[in-house]
Amino acid sequence: MSGVFITFEGIDQAGKSTQIEKLVKRLKKEYPDREIVQSFEPGATELGAKLRNIILHEDAISAHAELLLYLADRAENVNKVLVPALSRGCIVISDRYIDSTVAYQCSGRVLDRSTVLTMTNFATSGLLPDLTILLDITVEESKKRLLGLNADRLEQENNEFFEQVRSGYLKIAHDEKRVHVFDAMADIDKLSEDIYEVVSSVMV
Ligand code: TMP
């Protein structure tokens, strides 16, 4: 596939939306002829939007059912949004992708990692990002940024859950070369400059 696939990851309130917005603006300026497609998980497709509503607002969902809902959403995102855009040569940016599942469902919920990886591979037909930007913040900062917002089911999890998710992300970054970690408590504009530098290194 001729496109470039970039994903953003991090615990809740790490600032992904802000940095994605800044990156898209910069890419439009630097590559005016290139089509940029933005996606997100869960919820980017018609089916995904229904799944997102269930995932974030249903009272209690078992860890196994939750995993399957995320993977159903991802399979739709891959087939209906990501692969068509990458085949057209677009720059594709997704707010969350496979690493969210490993961090939240394996490290947070403690589901078996190798089973989850096999199932994720099935859902995505093996599609991997060219680059993953991991925005790292402390759990205290995440909780602080959440104050006053209407927290969804996942955001209401306790600090221990988020500590596990954060460590899970850092372990993925340690194991996978495509994942670059950024201190998301840094100045917003400096952070976006640093992110762009890494992004430009994967542009084809
Ligand atoms: P969002 O708030 O970034 O849209 O993400 C929704 C929530 O879903 C967030 O708390 C992270 C969680 N999540 C998982 O637990 N597993 C996944 O595979 C994905 C994509 C998200």
Residues whose N, C-alpha, C, O or C-beta is under 5 A from the ligand:
A	BS01	TMP	D12 E41 P42 Y70 R96 Y97 S100 T101 Y104 L154 E155
